[in-house]
Amino acid sequence: MSMLAFFSSQSLMLAKAKEQWDQEQVDKQGEKERYLAERITPLHTSGLSFAQLQDLCRELHEKVDVVDEERYDIEAKCNHNTREIKDLKLKVLDLRGKFKRPPLRRVRVSADAMLRALLGSKHKVSMDLRANLKSVKKEDTEKERPVEVGDWRKNVEAMSGMEGRKKMFDAAKSPTGQ
């Protein structure tokens, strides 16, 4: 199909749609006029006395009040339904998981409190995270090493020079540390 044929078919469709839309508007206006002619009787005020005109005004005010009450009730129902639709849309979005997440704050919560919040107070689940950690034992050589507390100047003098380095090397080489 050439581009010219495509655009001409599109313009024909648009023209047809505009005709139908115009016809719908004319039909709606005609139906509105017919409905109002059925419901509203023409008002004859000529030849009425002042008292009769006052009675007619009171009667019209009463009808306006009734219609206004109905309008208020319908508006309240409409607002209620709109809120309910909004709530249901939010529930649908929650169920789909596609809702806008609020910015989260950092909160310090223990694992037990988090499980209670997620599972409810019915479930008594305690989770000790530290129990699952590997325990690392200190090397036995560190425990057996005697801690020498003394004058640090003597220790520095003893370790200075080649002899001190040899002692350090031998101490690291031997398994007992001496």
Backbone as numpy.savetxt, mean C-alpha at the origin, in Angstrom:
# Nx Ny Nz CAx CAy CAz Cx Cy Cz
-2.19 -3.88 -47.44 -3.05 -2.70 -47.44 -2.15 -1.47 -47.44
-2.43 -0.55 -48.28 -1.60 0.65 -48.37 -1.98 1.61 -47.25
-1.09 2.55 -47.01 -1.33 3.52 -45.93 -2.53 4.41 -46.24
-2.71 4.73 -47.51 -3.84 5.58 -47.89 -5.17 4.87 -47.60
-5.23 3.58 -47.93 -6.45 2.82 -47.67 -6.69 2.68 -46.17
-5.58 2.52 -45.41 -5.71 2.39 -43.96 -6.28 3.66 -43.35
-5.71 4.84 -43.75 -6.19 6.11 -43.19 -7.61 6.43 -43.64
-7.96 6.06 -44.87 -9.32 6.33 -45.33 -10.32 5.46 -44.59
-9.95 4.19 -44.30 -10.86 3.33 -43.53 -11.00 3.83 -42.10
-9.90 4.36 -41.57 -9.98 4.92 -40.21 -10.87 6.16 -40.19
-10.74 7.02 -41.17 -11.56 8.22 -41.19 -13.03 7.87 -41.41
-13.31 6.82 -42.18 -14.69 6.37 -42.36 -15.26 5.85 -41.04
-14.44 5.10 -40.31 -14.90 4.58 -39.02 -15.16 5.72 -38.04
-14.29 6.72 -38.04 -14.50 7.86 -37.15 -15.76 8.63 -37.52
-16.00 8.81 -38.81 -17.21 9.51 -39.25 -18.46 8.74 -38.84
-18.43 7.41 -39.00 -19.58 6.57 -38.62 -19.81 6.64 -37.10
-18.72 6.61 -36.32 -18.83 6.68 -34.87 -19.41 8.03 -34.44
-18.98 9.11 -35.10 -19.51 10.44 -34.77 -21.00 10.51 -35.09
-21.43 9.93 -36.21 -22.86 9.90 -36.56 -23.66 9.17 -35.49
-23.16 8.01 -35.07 -23.87 7.23 -34.05 -23.92 8.00 -32.73
-22.85 8.66 -32.36 -22.82 9.40 -31.11 -23.81 10.56 -31.16
-23.85 11.27 -32.29 -24.82 12.36 -32.45 -26.25 11.84 -32.35
-26.51 10.69 -32.98 -27.85 10.10 -32.94 -28.22 9.71 -31.50
-27.25 9.17 -30.75 -27.51 8.82 -29.35 -27.87 10.06 -28.53
-27.18 11.16 -28.77 -27.46 12.39 -28.05 -28.88 12.88 -28.35
-29.28 12.82 -29.61 -30.63 13.25 -30.00 -31.66 12.33 -29.34
-31.39 11.02 -29.34 -32.33 10.06 -28.72 -32.46 10.30 -27.23
-31.32 10.56 -26.55 -31.37 10.83 -25.11 -32.17 12.09 -24.81
-31.98 13.14 -25.61 -32.72 14.39 -25.39 -34.21 14.17 -25.60
-34.57 13.40 -26.63 -35.99 13.11 -26.89 -36.61 12.30 -25.77
-35.88 11.32 -25.26 -36.40 10.50 -24.16 -36.55 11.33 -22.90
-35.63 12.25 -22.67 -35.72 13.11 -21.49 -36.97 14.00 -21.58
-37.22 14.58 -22.74 -38.40 15.44 -22.91 -39.68 14.63 -22.75
-39.72 13.41 -23.30 -40.90 12.56 -23.18 -41.16 12.19 -21.71
-40.08 11.84 -20.98 -40.22 11.47 -19.57 -40.72 12.65 -18.75
-40.16 13.83 -18.99 -40.60 15.01 -18.25 -42.05 15.37 -18.58
-42.49 15.17 -19.84 -43.88 15.45 -20.21 -44.82 14.50 -19.49
-44.38 13.24 -19.28 -45.21 12.27 -18.55 -45.32 12.63 -17.08
-44.20 12.97 -16.47 -44.15 13.17 -15.03 -44.64 14.55 -14.58
-44.42 15.56 -15.39 -44.74 16.92 -14.96 -45.95 17.42 -15.74
-46.95 17.77 -14.98 -48.14 18.36 -15.61 -47.92 19.86 -15.74
-48.41 20.45 -16.79 -48.20 21.89 -16.96 -48.91 22.66 -15.85
-48.33 23.76 -15.45 -48.83 24.56 -14.34 -49.75 25.67 -14.87
-50.98 25.68 -14.37 -51.94 26.71 -14.79 -52.14 27.67 -13.62
-51.56 28.84 -13.72 -51.66 29.81 -12.63 -52.56 30.98 -12.98
-53.00 31.07 -14.20 -53.85 32.21 -14.58 -55.26 32.01 -14.00
-55.81 33.07 -13.49 -57.17 33.04 -12.96 -57.25 32.52 -11.54
-56.12 32.28 -10.85 -56.16 31.79 -9.47 -56.08 32.98 -8.50
-56.77 32.83 -7.38 -56.75 33.90 -6.37 -55.43 33.81 -5.59
-55.20 34.81 -4.77 -53.98 34.88 -3.98 -53.89 33.68 -3.03
-54.96 33.30 -2.38 -54.98 32.16 -1.45 -54.70 30.86 -2.20
-55.26 30.73 -3.42 -55.03 29.51 -4.20 -53.56 29.43 -4.65
-52.98 30.58 -4.98 -51.56 30.60 -5.36 -50.67 30.21 -4.17
-51.06 30.68 -2.96 -50.29 30.32 -1.76 -50.38 28.81 -1.51
-51.59 28.24 -1.66 -51.76 26.79 -1.49 -50.91 26.02 -2.51
-50.92 26.51 -3.75 -50.13 25.87 -4.81 -48.64 25.94 -4.48
-48.17 27.07 -3.96 -46.77 27.21 -3.56 -46.42 26.25 -2.42
-47.30 26.13 -1.43 -47.06 25.19 -0.31 -46.98 23.76 -0.83
-47.88 23.41 -1.73 -47.89 22.07 -2.30 -46.59 21.80 -3.07
-46.15 22.80 -3.86 -44.90 22.65 -4.61 -43.70 22.53 -3.66
-43.71 23.30 -2.56 -42.62 23.22 -1.58 -42.58 21.84 -0.94
-43.74 21.28 -0.62 -43.78 19.93 -0.04 -43.20 18.91 -1.03
-43.57 19.04 -2.31 -43.03 18.12 -3.32 -41.52 18.28 -3.46
-41.04 19.53 -3.41 -39.60 19.79 -3.50 -38.89 19.16 -2.31
-39.48 19.27 -1.11 -38.88 18.67 0.09 -38.77 17.15 -0.06
-39.85 16.51 -0.57 -39.84 15.06 -0.75 -38.74 14.66 -1.74
-38.68 15.40 -2.85 -37.67 15.09 -3.87 -36.27 15.34 -3.32
-36.10 16.40 -2.52 -34.80 16.69 -1.95 -34.37 15.60 -0.97
-35.31 15.07 -0.18 -35.00 13.96 0.73 -34.57 12.73 -0.07
-35.29 12.44 -1.15 -34.93 11.29 -1.99 -33.53 11.49 -2.58
-33.26 12.72 -3.04 -31.95 13.02 -3.62 -30.85 12.82 -2.58
-31.11 13.27 -1.34 -30.12 13.12 -0.27 -29.88 11.64 0.02
-30.97 10.86 0.10 -30.82 9.42 0.37 -30.03 8.73 -0.74
-30.34 9.09 -1.99 -29.63 8.47 -3.11 -28.17 8.88 -3.11
-27.90 10.14 -2.78 -26.52 10.61 -2.72 -25.74 9.89 -1.63
-26.39 9.67 -0.47 -25.73 8.96 0.63 -25.43 7.52 0.22
-26.40 6.87 -0.46 -26.16 5.50 -0.92 -25.02 5.47 -1.93
-25.00 6.46 -2.82 -23.96 6.53 -3.84 -22.58 6.70 -3.19
-22.50 7.58 -2.20 -21.22 7.79 -1.50 -20.78 6.52 -0.77
-21.75 5.84 -0.14 -21.45 4.59 0.55 -20.92 3.55 -0.44
-21.59 3.43 -1.58 -21.17 2.46 -2.58 -19.79 2.81 -3.14
-19.54 4.10 -3.31 -18.23 4.53 -3.82 -17.13 4.16 -2.85
-17.37 4.39 -1.54 -16.38 3.99 -0.53 -16.18 2.49 -0.51
-17.28 1.74 -0.63 -17.19 0.29 -0.61 -16.40 -0.21 -1.83
-16.64 0.40 -2.98 -15.91 0.02 -4.19 -14.42 0.32 -4.02
-14.11 1.46 -3.43 -12.71 1.82 -3.19 -12.04 0.82 -2.26
-12.74 0.43 -1.18 -12.19 -0.56 -0.25 -11.98 -1.91 -0.93
-12.93 -2.31 -1.76 -12.80 -3.59 -2.45 -11.65 -3.56 -3.46
-11.46 -2.42 -4.11 -10.33 -2.29 -5.04 -9.01 -2.42 -4.29
-8.95 -1.81 -3.10 -7.73 -1.94 -2.29 -7.49 -3.38 -1.87
-8.56 -4.08 -1.51 -8.42 -5.49 -1.14 -7.92 -6.31 -2.32
-8.46 -6.03 -3.50 -8.02 -6.75 -4.70 -6.54 -6.48 -4.95
-6.13 -5.22 -4.82 -4.72 -4.90 -5.02 -3.85 -5.59 -3.97
-4.34 -5.67 -2.74 -3.58 -6.37 -1.70 -3.44 -7.84 -2.03
-4.52 -8.43 -2.52 -4.47 -9.85 -2.84 -3.53 -10.11 -4.02
-3.48 -9.20 -4.95 -2.56 -9.35 -6.08 -1.13 -9.09 -5.67
-0.95 -8.32 -4.62 0.39 -7.99 -4.18 0.97 -6.80 -4.92
0.15 -6.08 -5.63 0.64 -4.92 -6.39 0.13 -3.64 -5.76
0.53 -3.40 -4.55 0.12 -2.17 -3.90 1.36 -1.33 -3.63
1.16 -0.07 -3.51 2.27 0.85 -3.28 2.74 0.69 -1.85
3.99 0.36 -1.69 4.51 0.13 -0.35 4.93 1.45 0.27
4.55 1.67 1.52 4.96 2.91 2.18 6.44 2.83 2.54
7.07 3.96 2.72 8.47 3.93 3.14 8.57 3.30 4.52
9.47 2.34 4.66 9.56 1.58 5.90 10.60 2.19 6.83
10.31 2.09 8.12 11.24 2.55 9.14 11.95 1.34 9.72
13.14 1.57 10.21 13.85 0.48 10.89 13.31 0.36 12.31
12.90 -0.85 12.65 12.36 -1.10 13.98 13.08 -2.32 14.52
13.54 -2.21 15.73 14.22 -3.36 16.35 13.17 -4.24 17.02
13.02 -5.44 16.48 12.05 -6.38 17.00 12.75 -7.72 17.13
12.52 -8.40 18.23 13.12 -9.71 18.39 12.43 -10.71 17.47
13.08 -11.82 17.26 12.51 -12.84 16.37 11.21 -13.39 16.94
11.16 -13.55 18.26 9.93 -14.06 18.88 8.77 -13.09 18.68
9.05 -11.81 18.87 7.99 -10.80 18.69 7.54 -10.75 17.24
8.48 -10.91 16.31 8.12 -10.90 14.90 7.25 -12.10 14.55
7.59 -13.27 15.06 6.77 -14.46 14.80 5.40 -14.32 15.43
5.34 -13.75 16.64 4.04 -13.53 17.27 3.18 -12.58 16.44
3.81 -11.55 15.88 3.06 -10.59 15.06 2.58 -11.23 13.77
3.41 -12.08 13.19 3.03 -12.72 11.93 2.01 -13.83 12.12
2.24 -14.68 13.12 1.39 -15.85 13.31 0.24 -15.61 14.26
0.24 -14.52 14.97 -0.82 -14.25 15.92 -0.43 -14.73 17.30
-1.23 -14.37 18.29 -0.90 -14.73 19.67 -1.23 -16.19 19.96
-1.97 -16.86 19.06 -2.34 -18.25 19.30 -1.11 -19.16 19.28
-0.20 -18.87 18.36 0.95 -19.73 18.17 2.06 -19.34 19.14
2.53 -20.33 19.89 3.61 -20.11 20.84 4.89 -20.69 20.22
5.50 -19.95 19.36 6.71 -20.40 18.69 7.85 -19.54 19.21
8.89 -20.20 19.70 10.06 -19.43 20.09 11.20 -19.87 19.19
11.92 -18.91 18.76 13.01 -19.20 17.84 14.25 -18.54 18.39
15.18 -19.35 18.84 16.42 -18.82 19.38 17.44 -18.84 18.26
17.72 -17.67 17.71 18.64 -17.59 16.58 20.07 -17.90 17.00
20.42 -17.61 18.24 21.78 -17.85 18.69 22.08 -19.33 18.85
21.03 -20.15 19.06 21.24 -21.59 19.21 21.69 -22.21 17.90
21.32 -21.59 16.80 21.68 -22.16 15.49 23.07 -21.73 15.03
23.69 -20.82 15.76 25.02 -20.37 15.36 26.06 -21.41 15.74
27.13 -21.48 14.95 28.21 -22.40 15.26 29.02 -21.82 16.42
29.40 -22.67 17.32 30.22 -22.19 18.42 31.68 -22.43 18.06
32.50 -21.44 18.25 33.92 -21.52 17.93 34.67 -21.59 19.26
35.44 -22.68 19.43 36.19 -22.86 20.67 37.56 -22.22 20.51
38.04 -21.66 21.58 39.38 -21.09 21.55 40.39 -22.23 21.46
41.48 -21.96 20.83 42.51 -22.98 20.68 43.08 -23.34 22.05
43.41 -24.61 22.17 43.96 -25.08 23.43 45.30 -24.42 23.75
46.05 -24.07 22.72 47.36 -23.46 22.98 47.22 -22.12 23.65
46.14 -21.40 23.35 45.95 -20.09 23.98 45.64 -20.24 25.46
44.94 -21.33 25.81 44.60 -21.53 27.22 45.83 -21.92 28.05
46.74 -22.69 27.43 47.88 -23.19 28.19 49.00 -22.15 28.35
48.98 -21.13 27.52 50.04 -20.13 27.60 49.98 -19.41 28.94
51.05 -19.39 29.64 51.06 -18.63 30.89 51.17 -17.14 30.59
50.47 -16.39 31.34 50.50 -14.95 31.16 51.60 -14.40 32.05
52.60 -13.82 31.43 53.72 -13.27 32.19 53.46 -11.81 32.48
53.43 -11.51 33.74 53.27 -10.13 34.14 54.55 -9.75 34.86
55.15 -8.77 34.36 56.42 -8.37 34.99 56.84 -7.03 34.44
58.07 -6.75 34.66 58.60 -5.47 34.21 58.79 -5.55 32.70
58.23 -4.68 31.99 58.26 -4.73 30.53 59.64 -4.39 29.99
60.40 -3.65 30.80 61.74 -3.28 30.34 62.65 -4.50 30.25
62.53 -5.41 31.21 63.34 -6.64 31.19 62.96 -7.48 29.98
61.67 -7.55 29.68 61.19 -8.34 28.54 61.73 -7.77 27.24
61.75 -6.47 27.11 62.25 -5.82 25.89 63.74 -6.08 25.75
64.49 -5.98 26.88 65.93 -6.22 26.83 66.23 -7.67 26.49
65.43 -8.59 26.99 65.66 -10.01 26.72 65.35 -10.35 25.27
64.41 -9.68 24.70 64.00 -9.99 23.33 64.78 -9.20 22.29
65.57 -8.25 22.71 66.31 -7.45 21.74 67.47 -8.26 21.17
67.81 -7.92 19.95 68.94 -8.60 19.31 68.52 -9.94 18.73
69.52 -10.69 18.26 69.25 -11.97 17.59 68.77 -13.03 18.56
69.22 -12.96 19.77 68.83 -13.99 20.73 67.34 -13.91 21.06
66.83 -12.70 21.14 65.41 -12.52 21.42 64.55 -13.02 20.27
65.02 -12.80 19.07 64.28 -13.27 17.90 64.28 -14.79 17.85
65.42 -15.39 18.24 65.51 -16.84 18.23 64.54 -17.41 19.25
64.41 -16.77 20.43 63.49 -17.24 21.45 62.05 -17.17 20.95
61.72 -16.08 20.26 60.36 -15.94 19.73 60.08 -17.00 18.68
61.09 -17.27 17.83 60.93 -18.28 16.79 60.75 -19.66 17.40
61.54 -19.98 18.40 61.45 -21.29 19.07 60.13 -21.42 19.80
59.65 -20.33 20.40 58.38 -20.38 21.15 57.20 -20.64 20.20
57.27 -20.09 19.02 56.17 -20.29 18.06 56.24 -21.67 17.45
57.49 -22.24 17.37 57.68 -23.53 16.73 57.27 -24.68 17.65
57.53 -24.58 18.92 57.24 -25.68 19.85 55.75 -25.72 20.17
55.14 -26.93 20.27 53.69 -27.04 20.54 53.30 -26.62 21.93
54.16 -26.71 22.90 53.79 -26.34 24.26 53.96 -24.87 24.52
54.68 -24.19 23.64 54.86 -22.77 23.82 56.08 -22.43 24.62
57.00 -23.40 24.96 58.21 -23.11 25.74 59.41 -23.64 25.03
